[in-house]
């Protein structure tokens, strides 16, 4: 069994065919899926997907790209939503993104820290988004030593990976691991303790190399990520499936390991 710990079933490309996407995942032995709600307008759809499909679980947060869209009361509203369903397993994705035209850094940090406080109060793990903001994100997370978290879609250097590992992070790998221009990510993959590895797609983005010509990624394709991890670490895919599923259960809750 594999678990896709990060995708976006509410995004264009997947939203229009949710039932078929979930079915194809099941047929590929991707038995559980975590879909991520990234902004207030996205949260209702993520919760609906979680209630519609037994295999789908939910994380809710404010992506740093949307930090400028929320009001002063966003934390109270998010708190209520995070308590609204037993299918919710995490806060996120949230974090910092200094690439391109993201929200102002000061605002991103404010919204990020508020979500970490929420996760702490609700005893929920956190799904981190980190892009071109490694040190600032690291410095903030160090102030929340009690939090459990995953660095989603890891795309940094081996040195950065070591810093996250030292803080107790889980590391989530996507199709980036399969790209020719990502040797550093593959080196980082070899460093991660086996009890901290997670697999994800970030679908509908980042289709793995074997299906790169398919522009719409989907949870079924997480099998290619698992295969690349197995190749890098010198083990078989079944073992990767076993340990990453166990890790998902440890981080997000044992209900991810139960029957559908």
Beta strands, then each sheet from edge to edge (+ up, - down):
strand 1: 2-7
strand 2: 30-37
strand 3: 56-60
strand 4: 88-97
strand 5: 125-131
strand 6: 149-151
strand 7: 170-173
strand 8: 197-199
sheet 1: 1+ 2+ 3+ 4+ 5+ 6+ 7+ 8+
end
